[in-house]
Amino acid sequence: MNKLTATFGIAALGIWGAAAAQAADDVTLQLKWVTQSQFAGYYVAQDKGFYDEEDLNVTIKPGGPDIAPAQVIAGGGADVVIDWMPSAMASREKGLELVNIAQPFKSSGMMLTCRKDAGIESPADFADKTLGVWFGGNEYPFLSWMSKLGLATDGSAGGVTVLKQGFNVDPLLQGQAACVSTMTYNEYGQIIDAGLTPEELVVFKYEDQGVATLEDGMYVLAKNLEDPEFVDRMVRFVRASMKGWKWAEEHPEDAAMIVLDNDASGAQTEEHQIRMMSEIAKLTAGSNGALDPADFERTIQSLLSGGSDPVITAHPGDAAWTHAITDKALN
């Protein structure tokens, strides 16, 4: 082999290598909230090379208070989004055909945390109290619960006054509300860190009240599922993501550190993220990623039970979810 031939061969090899490096399929994931252990499985899958193993180049876009996953995917800014089912189904009823393709979270982490000195011992004590509620799609489980209790949410006598809660627990700490929305893995710990003790609080888990709805599922647009290449990408994405989630469950402290490495804001702390991941692992435990149809039906019935003002007015049917992705990804 002469020098020219050798040089040509090396150059050709370089071109082939560059092409191969570019062969990975792009996937853009929009998170529901900021970078934190709530999304550890995706960051772990990226960090540990699980996406690389599936020939995927995944871009993870953090969320925030002004970012609605449904709007992002509707505008073409993401291939798949993480959203709570109440919000996703409300968007679907408005015409955005979101479909659940995987459900890493088996249990709900949502709670209402109340001060005992506000006179709260049971849900019967909510009447004529001010309750802090998250909006932006997170209010739907709360509204279903209040409807089930027969409590108006317009501030009228005998009902409850709804305080539009920011993503903090200040209304409870400052006495502006008797109760505030919290997650087992996040805001409850913030209340404790602020100085209140568990003995001074009473906590109502949505799971225990029979109104829990599915959280943190993976959603795509129905029209994209008609594209075999898109389906193939999602199969690989779900497989790698669930591998990341199960690794995170087994290594919560290491998973939290991976999340911190990806927190460009620098706002998160090691202690808080480790605590969060330990609680998140309880919510993903028991799920292999495939949506349980019974959990779907329970969530839908909760959303329909809103009396004169339900979250959704009609059952979305089986078209709102599919096992087509997880059947291929997990077998």
C-alpha positions, 0 to 999 in steps of 0.5 A, a space after each residue: 500500500 503506497 502513501 497515497 492509498 494509505 492516506 486515502 484509507 485513513 481519510 475514508 475511515 475518518 469520514 466513516 467514523 464521523 458519519 457513524 458518530 452523527 448517526 445517533 437519533 435526536 430526542 428532545 425531552 421537556 421536563 415538568 419542572 426544574 432540574 432536580 431528583 424528580 427527574 433523576 432517571 433521565 439524567 442517570 440514563 444520560 450520564 451512564 450512557 444508557 441513551 448512547 447504548 440505544 444510539 440516541 442523542 437526548 436533549 433534556 430541557 428543564 421546566 419552570 414556573 413559566 413553562 407548560 410541557 403541553 405548550 412546548 410539545 404543541 409548538 414542536 419544542 419537544 418529542 416527549 414531555 413529562 406531565 401529570 395525567 390530570 394536566 395532560 388529559 385536560 390538554 387532550 380534551 382541549 384538542 391537543 392529542 397527548 398520549 401516555 406512552 410510559 408511566 415511571 411513577 406508580 404512586 402519587 407524592 402530592 399532599 396537603 400539609 396543614 398547621 394543627 394550630 389552624 384548627 385542622 385535624 381532618 378534611 372536615 375542618 377545611 370548611 371556611 379555611 384558606 388552602 394554598 393550591 398550585 395552578 398551571 395544571 397542578 390544581 386539578 387533583 385538588 379540585 376533584 378532591 374538594 368536589 368529592 368533599 362537597 366543598 365549594 372553592 369560590 370562597 363562599 361560606 362553608 366552602 374553602 378559599 383558594 390561595 394561588 400558591 407560588 412554588 414555595 411554602 411561605 403561605 403556611 409559614 406566614 399564616 396566610 393559609 391553613 394548608 398548602 400543597 406539598 410533595 412528599 419529596 420536596 416542599 414537606 421537607 422545606 417546611 421542616 427545614 423552616 422550623 416547624 415540627 411534624 408534631 405541629 403538622 397534619 398531612 393528607 396524602 392524596 393517595 390516602 384520600 382516594 383522589 390520587 392521580 398519576 404523576 410524571 408520565 411520558 407523553 407524545 403527540 398521537 400523530 407522531 405515533 403513526 411514524 414507525 421511525 418515531 415509534 422506534 426512537 421512543 421504544 429505545 428512549 423508554 427502554 434506556 430511561 427505565 434503565 436509568 430509573 431502576 438504577 436511580 432507585 438502587 443508588 439514590 445518593 449517586 443518582 442525586 449527585 448526577 442530578 446536581 452535576 446537571 443543575 446549571 442554576 446551582 440552586 439545589 443542595 446535596 442534602 435536599 436532592 438526596 432526600 428527594 431521591 429517597 422519596 422519589 424512589 418510593 413513587 417509582 417502585 413497583 413500576 416497570 414503566 408500563 401504564 397500569 390500565 387500572 391506575 389510568 381508569 382510577 385517575 380518569 374517574 377522579 377527574 370526571 367526578 368534579 360535580 358541575 365543574 369536573 376537570 374533564 367532561 368526557 372519558 378520553 378512552 383508550 386512545 389516551 394511552 398505549 402499551 405499543 411502546 413499552 411492550 417493545 421496550 420492556 420485553 
